[in-house]
Amino acid sequence: MRLRAGGWGLKRMRLGCSHHTVKDYVAAGGVKAFKSPERKKWLDGLEGCLREGFIRHRGNADVVRQA
């Protein structure tokens, strides 16, 4: 932030990271918290089917896995 206040441009600030990263930090006004990206899980949308299978087979995971 001191470099920016001193008139430095974003691309001129070589801090060992992308100038896009520098741009994000400057836009945030300093350090910003890391946010892990939301990714789809393998079993998303299958909760009902899995629950039904576990109930039908009384929790026997080997039977449910083969179905």
N, C-alpha and C positions, 0 to 999 in steps of 0.2 A: 504494500500500500504506500510505503514511503517512496518507492521508485515512481509510482504513478503520480503521486503528489509532486514529485520533482520534475514532472513533464515527460517521463519516459513513455514510449508507446508500448503496446502489448507485445508486439513481435520483437521488440528490442530487448525485452526482459528475458534473457536466457537463464532460466533457473533449473535446467535439467529436466524439464517437462514440456509438454506441448503448449503452444501459445493459446490453444483453445482452453486448456486447463487454467492458465493464467487469466484468461478472459472470464471464465466462470467465477474464479475467486474474486476478481475485481468487481464483477457485477454483484456478488453476494456481500461485498464490503469487508471481506476478510475470510477467515477460515470458516468453512461450512462443514456440517456433519456429513459423514459418508452414508449414502443410502444404497443399500444392496438392490439390484434390479429385481423386479418381480418376474419370476419365471414359472412357467406352467410345470406342474408336477406330473409324473407318470400316471398317477391314479386319480387325477382331477376328473370329476364327473362320473366316477365309478363307485362312489360311496354307497349309493342305494343298492347296486348290484352286489357289492361285496358284503354289505350288511345282511342282505337277503340270503346269500350263500352261506355265511357263517351261521345264521339262524337255522337254515334248512339242514346243515350238516353238523349242527351242535358244536361249532367252533373247531372242527377238524380242518386245519389249514391245508393239509395234503390233498383232501378231496376238493376243496375250493380252488386250489391252484391248478388242478388238472382240468377243471371245467372250462 
